[in-house]
């Protein structure tokens, strides 16, 4: 309508918002489309799942950002199809949105790797809905056990996947058990609660240095988490998990943190794929397409190893894609994407974390924990959210309490 | 089990918790039963409904209180029946809990007064689920209107009932319109949004002095609320409301704040009723029963005018019932309940409220608003909740923003 080219960005996560931030100063009209009207700060989802933070604390209202930029329009819609030939995106009611450039940043879906029963009986913690559902299920189990007596296995949680998500979730559950359950719920003792962490590889946190992996395993074990490396899950049912070794663990909750795969929109796209992710060239354009970029969890480089599915690659990818659009508009050649690894970190609990940051510096314990706290506060979007998270963390740290807050069905 | 008498308290609202607070120092075992494991601060539900506060901010985890008192047990259960003869309460799975004394504090349900379509199409804001559902419906309508264009009536809200709840809701929606909608959502202008407040009597806030009612009506009108006194609702459909005068108002949301009536448990109880509420004698015992008390919204005095359905009568009733149990245990005669009216207040918006407090002092405007803020902070349960609400209010006051935070399905 303005005569300027239209860039449609699908997905308001780390990648999509980073692209928008770079594009708002470009001579384009941007249409940002997302199913939700908030952006989820996924690194803290596990704290929502364990009742330490409110959903609102880590949900940033997209409108707060959009309204500051006249060339950015937001539409809360579900994208049902993409026609890369004619340059149109279809939303729920059949309406078509035309684009000159498209940035696909829709994230991923949980990948159950075909383990029987996993899709039906295990729970993911990839979206806000996932986290809230886990929180409510946990709280209901605990209340039921306290009111009616603990059934065998009822309060056993099996976490599948010893990456950052699995480790952080295990640490948070272990802390919940130590700090809260036995003191707050009559009829429940710490020994009624088991947390089992299953990892296929021979160590936790495979992307970290070995001594940090060892530290994490020891820290979790000291907190009472049963760490099972070199082990995997053969089957999941509503009542138990069968491990490859044949061991059967009765449990009330199976959390699936073993990896993510393509979401349905990505699966439906008629473009080249790498293990279900959209195959991108060096400049992050989808292979064979001049005006379609894919960034974040949904994308994978065709030529090199896929990037880790973390916030940093998503943010950097978003910035890069936006810059390429600026170059293309100026009829200049695109540039290859170079990921600058700013480090990785995972928290285990109170004053315990691991981090590998710039220059190969490796941290563990209190220092890593403080770095983790600081960085998560800095990267959280929205001043109100930051203050609210600081308040909740300070409160919990000082009071050693974390009472599950069930907002039923919420 | 301890040989001490058991007091069962059904309901963890203002009334039930006040009773527990008085009983924890008595030689009794208390079993507190509630469907939820949190206590809702109902006076601020309208702020959850309008996206100004998170549900967690006004939900106080019952366990936080219960765990400090060894003679108090909490059970998150739904009570399905009460047998006052044999002294037993039945919970969901058929389990029976025996009591020596029973305190019924289950609150009320929305009363649609038989208006056709109201129960199906209007929404209440009496429980946390109600408030969250209203918030999500509002946010979805606004997003849809912004994305697809405003349909006639889509953003019209009709509020039925000009008591404190209706006035506060109308004020909050008016502020949302002024502060947020036009600046935040493209395609929506303030004139697309109508807020209509319908009151059967000839003035709003009937329990307040006339000049405060007049102030409230003027303040709301200045904020663009259409106030219709001497008017009532004849029919509600999903698309419109028909007023008694014959006027038809197309609308997207009907909020029912016209009154509360008996909940299903109260209806099922085989005891004398006053307009559906459990009839109580002077000492708050249910008429004809020696060991059963009813307090809060579920109760009504058989002999005198029913008390307003507010926090103060509930709290005072809870304290009184608990004291009567102490007297009965000491074989002393019970005392009649005297309600000490500590005043009433309602907020309209930024620096605008009405209050009638001790000694008949009537306040309006900024002073009343500050009194309202202060009292609500003081009475909110839990230090963390207080801090969080102060943070949110300060943020909103300073930034003039209140961006709806949709946690879909939450």
HADDOCK unambig.tbl for C-alpha pairs under 7 A between the chains (distance, minus, plus):
assign (segid A and resid 37 and name CA) (segid B and resid 406 and name CA) 6.65 0.50 0.50
assign (segid A and resid 38 and name CA) (segid B and resid 406 and name CA) 6.94 0.50 0.50
assign (segid A and resid 54 and name CA) (segid B and resid 56 and name CA) 6.36 0.50 0.50
assign (segid A and resid 56 and name CA) (segid B and resid 54 and name CA) 6.34 0.50 0.50
assign (segid A and resid 56 and name CA) (segid B and resid 405 and name CA) 6.87 0.50 0.50
assign (segid A and resid 61 and name CA) (segid B and resid 403 and name CA) 6.86 0.50 0.50
assign (segid A and resid 61 and name CA) (segid B and resid 405 and name CA) 5.97 0.50 0.50
assign (segid A and resid 63 and name CA) (segid B and resid 184 and name CA) 6.18 0.50 0.50
assign (segid A and resid 64 and name CA) (segid B and resid 403 and name CA) 6.82 0.50 0.50
assign (segid A and resid 67 and name CA) (segid B and resid 183 and name CA) 6.91 0.50 0.50
assign (segid A and resid 67 and name CA) (segid B and resid 184 and name CA) 5.10 0.50 0.50
assign (segid A and resid 75 and name CA) (segid B and resid 147 and name CA) 5.10 0.50 0.50
assign (segid A and resid 76 and name CA) (segid B and resid 143 and name CA) 6.20 0.50 0.50
assign (segid A and resid 76 and name CA) (segid B and resid 147 and name CA) 6.80 0.50 0.50
assign (segid A and resid 143 and name CA) (segid B and resid 76 and name CA) 6.22 0.50 0.50
assign (segid A and resid 147 and name CA) (segid B and resid 75 and name CA) 5.12 0.50 0.50
assign (segid A and resid 147 and name CA) (segid B and resid 76 and name CA) 6.81 0.50 0.50
assign (segid A and resid 183 and name CA) (segid B and resid 67 and name CA) 6.93 0.50 0.50
assign (segid A and resid 184 and name CA) (segid B and resid 63 and name CA) 6.21 0.50 0.50
assign (segid A and resid 184 and name CA) (segid B and resid 67 and name CA) 5.12 0.50 0.50
assign (segid A and resid 384 and name CA) (segid B and resid 395 and name CA) 6.97 0.50 0.50
assign (segid A and resid 388 and name CA) (segid B and resid 388 and name CA) 6.68 0.50 0.50
assign (segid A and resid 395 and name CA) (segid B and resid 384 and name CA) 6.99 0.50 0.50
assign (segid A and resid 403 and name CA) (segid B and resid 61 and name CA) 6.82 0.50 0.50
assign (segid A and resid 403 and name CA) (segid B and resid 64 and name CA) 6.76 0.50 0.50
assign (segid A and resid 405 and name CA) (segid B and resid 56 and name CA) 6.91 0.50 0.50
assign (segid A and resid 405 and name CA) (segid B and resid 61 and name CA) 5.95 0.50 0.50
assign (segid A and resid 406 and name CA) (segid B and resid 37 and name CA) 6.66 0.50 0.50
assign (segid A and resid 406 and name CA) (segid B and resid 38 and name CA) 6.97 0.50 0.50
assign (segid A and resid 409 and name CA) (segid B and resid 410 and name CA) 6.56 0.50 0.50
assign (segid A and resid 410 and name CA) (segid B and resid 409 and name CA) 6.74 0.50 0.50
assign (segid A and resid 410 and name CA) (segid B and resid 410 and name CA) 3.87 0.50 0.50
